């Protein structure tokens, strides 16, 4: 006779299913955007029943927001060892290269102008916090005084994403964005570039 799973086992199974759905959702949303993504495809990719999307996340929109929340939750770890602005941008570049599907999701959101599943208040709060950090760093001399921190922030965000947005250009330049060493080398070079934006004393 098959025994019923213990509560701890059920919790582990639930957490595993949630993570499988989150991982599958990043890929599906990145490929098709929020409107074009199908919950049935996400569930199939995750290897679970599609009813679990409603059960765990309240539906497609809740799943989309959970993906964004999951990414935001990892951000402190991404930059935990980064101190200078260049190191921060380099850390984001390294993370983007290692997790390209999340970047594809952001690109789809921008290209499609589709914010239906996006928590815009959370996104606004996130980037206003980033802007405040840029202002602080400018005060401390990490950015020259005549740079607008908002414009600089947008440009540096693009710099961190460039290899995954333009892999064909990277290859045309003789670089291999798919190689094991590329992420580390690119992050190092980005840190050097950003350091040039500091006040010279």
C-alpha positions as CSV (number, residue, x, y, z in Angstrom):
1,X,0.0,0.0,0.0
2,X,1.4,3.4,-1.0
3,X,1.8,5.7,1.9
4,X,0.6,9.3,1.8
5,X,3.4,11.9,1.5
6,X,4.5,13.6,4.7
7,X,3.8,17.3,5.0
8,X,7.5,18.1,4.5
9,X,7.5,16.1,1.3
10,X,4.4,17.9,0.0
11,X,6.0,21.2,0.7
12,X,9.2,20.2,-1.2
13,X,7.0,19.0,-4.1
14,X,5.1,22.3,-4.1
15,X,8.2,24.4,-4.0
16,X,9.7,22.3,-6.8
17,X,6.6,22.7,-9.0
18,X,6.5,26.4,-8.4
19,X,10.2,26.8,-9.4
20,X,9.7,24.7,-12.5
21,X,6.8,26.9,-13.5
22,X,8.8,30.1,-12.8
23,X,11.7,28.7,-14.9
24,X,9.4,27.7,-17.7
25,X,7.5,31.0,-17.6
26,X,10.7,33.1,-18.1
27,X,11.4,31.2,-21.3
28,X,7.8,31.4,-22.6
29,X,7.3,35.0,-21.7
30,X,10.7,35.9,-23.1
31,X,9.9,34.2,-26.4
32,X,6.3,35.4,-26.8
33,X,5.7,38.3,-24.5
34,X,2.9,38.4,-21.9
35,X,0.0,38.5,-24.3
36,X,1.4,35.8,-26.6
37,X,2.5,33.4,-23.9
38,X,0.2,30.4,-23.3
39,X,-0.2,28.9,-19.9
40,X,-0.6,25.4,-21.4
41,X,2.9,25.8,-23.0
42,X,4.4,27.0,-19.7
43,X,2.9,24.0,-17.9
44,X,4.1,21.5,-20.6
45,X,7.6,23.0,-20.4
46,X,7.5,22.7,-16.6
47,X,6.2,19.2,-16.7
48,X,3.2,19.9,-14.4
49,X,-0.6,20.3,-14.7
50,X,-1.6,23.8,-16.0
51,X,-4.1,24.1,-13.2
52,X,-1.2,24.6,-10.8
53,X,-0.6,28.0,-12.4
54,X,-4.0,29.2,-11.1
55,X,-3.5,27.3,-7.8
56,X,0.0,28.7,-7.0
57,X,-0.1,32.1,-8.8
58,X,-3.7,33.0,-9.4
59,X,-3.3,32.8,-13.1
60,X,-1.1,34.1,-15.9
61,X,-0.8,37.6,-14.6
62,X,0.2,36.4,-11.2
63,X,2.8,34.1,-12.7
64,X,4.3,37.0,-14.7
65,X,4.5,39.1,-11.5
66,X,6.0,36.2,-9.6
67,X,8.8,36.0,-12.3
68,X,9.5,39.7,-11.8
69,X,9.5,39.3,-8.0
70,X,11.8,36.4,-8.2
71,X,14.3,38.4,-10.3
72,X,14.1,41.3,-7.9
73,X,14.7,39.0,-5.0
74,X,18.0,37.8,-6.6
75,X,19.3,41.3,-7.3
76,X,21.0,41.8,-3.9
77,X,23.0,38.6,-4.5
78,X,24.0,39.7,-8.0
79,X,25.7,42.9,-6.7
80,X,26.7,41.6,-3.3
81,X,30.4,41.8,-4.1
82,X,30.2,44.9,-6.3
83,X,31.3,48.2,-4.7
84,X,32.1,50.6,-7.5
85,X,29.6,51.6,-10.1
86,X,31.7,49.8,-12.7
87,X,31.6,46.6,-10.7
88,X,27.8,47.0,-10.3
89,X,27.2,47.3,-14.0
90,X,29.7,44.5,-14.7
91,X,27.8,42.3,-12.2
92,X,24.5,42.9,-14.0
93,X,26.2,42.2,-17.4
94,X,27.5,38.9,-16.0
95,X,24.0,38.0,-14.7
96,X,22.4,39.0,-17.9
97,X,24.7,36.8,-20.0
98,X,24.1,33.8,-17.7
99,X,20.3,34.4,-17.6
100,X,19.4,35.6,-21.1
101,X,15.8,34.6,-21.0
102,X,15.0,37.2,-18.3
103,X,16.5,39.8,-20.6
104,X,14.4,38.6,-23.5
105,X,11.4,39.0,-21.3
106,X,12.2,42.6,-20.7
107,X,13.0,43.2,-24.4
108,X,9.6,41.7,-25.4
109,X,7.9,43.9,-22.8
110,X,9.5,47.0,-24.3
111,X,9.1,46.1,-28.0
112,X,5.5,45.0,-27.6
113,X,4.7,47.9,-25.3
114,X,2.9,45.2,-23.3
115,X,2.7,46.0,-19.6
116,X,-0.5,44.0,-18.9
117,X,1.2,41.6,-16.5
118,X,3.7,44.0,-15.2
119,X,3.6,45.5,-11.7
120,X,4.5,49.0,-12.9
121,X,4.5,50.4,-9.3
122,X,7.2,47.8,-8.3
123,X,9.2,48.5,-11.4
124,X,9.0,52.3,-10.8
125,X,10.1,51.8,-7.2
126,X,13.0,49.6,-8.3
127,X,14.4,52.0,-10.8
128,X,13.8,55.1,-8.7
129,X,15.9,53.4,-6.1
130,X,18.6,52.8,-8.7
131,X,18.4,56.4,-9.7
132,X,18.9,57.5,-6.1
133,X,22.0,55.3,-5.9
134,X,23.3,57.0,-9.1
135,X,22.8,60.4,-7.6
136,X,24.6,59.3,-4.4
137,X,27.5,58.0,-6.5
138,X,27.6,61.2,-8.5
139,X,27.9,63.2,-5.3
140,X,30.8,60.9,-4.3
141,X,32.6,61.4,-7.6
142,X,31.8,58.2,-9.4
143,X,30.0,60.1,-12.1
144,X,31.1,63.4,-13.6
145,X,29.0,66.3,-12.4
146,X,27.6,67.3,-15.8
147,X,26.1,63.8,-16.5
148,X,22.4,63.4,-16.0
149,X,22.1,60.3,-13.8
150,X,18.8,59.2,-15.3
151,X,20.3,59.2,-18.9
152,X,23.5,57.6,-17.6
153,X,21.5,54.9,-15.9
154,X,19.6,54.1,-19.0
155,X,22.8,53.9,-21.1
156,X,24.6,51.8,-18.5
157,X,21.6,49.4,-18.3
158,X,21.9,49.1,-22.1
159,X,25.7,48.5,-21.8
160,X,25.0,45.5,-19.4
161,X,22.6,44.0,-21.9
162,X,24.5,44.6,-25.1
163,X,26.0,41.1,-25.6
164,X,22.7,39.4,-25.4
165,X,20.8,42.0,-27.5
166,X,23.5,42.1,-30.2
167,X,25.3,38.7,-30.2
168,X,25.8,39.0,-34.0
169,X,27.7,42.3,-33.5
170,X,29.9,40.6,-30.8
171,X,30.7,37.8,-33.2
172,X,31.5,40.3,-36.0
173,X,33.9,42.0,-33.6
174,X,35.7,38.7,-33.2
175,X,34.2,37.9,-29.8
176,X,32.4,34.7,-28.7
177,X,29.5,35.6,-26.4
178,X,28.7,31.9,-26.0
179,X,32.2,31.0,-24.6
180,X,32.7,30.2,-20.9
181,X,35.1,33.1,-20.3
182,X,33.1,35.8,-22.1
183,X,30.9,36.8,-19.2
184,X,33.8,37.4,-16.9
185,X,35.9,39.3,-19.5
186,X,33.0,41.5,-20.6
187,X,32.1,42.3,-16.9
188,X,35.8,43.3,-16.3
189,X,35.9,45.5,-19.5
190,X,32.6,47.1,-18.6
191,X,33.9,48.0,-15.1
192,X,36.9,49.7,-16.8
193,X,34.7,51.7,-19.1
194,X,32.4,52.9,-16.4
195,X,35.4,53.9,-14.3
196,X,36.2,56.5,-17.0
197,X,33.0,58.3,-16.1
198,X,34.3,59.3,-12.7
199,X,35.5,62.7,-11.7
200,X,39.2,63.1,-12.2
201,X,40.9,64.4,-9.1
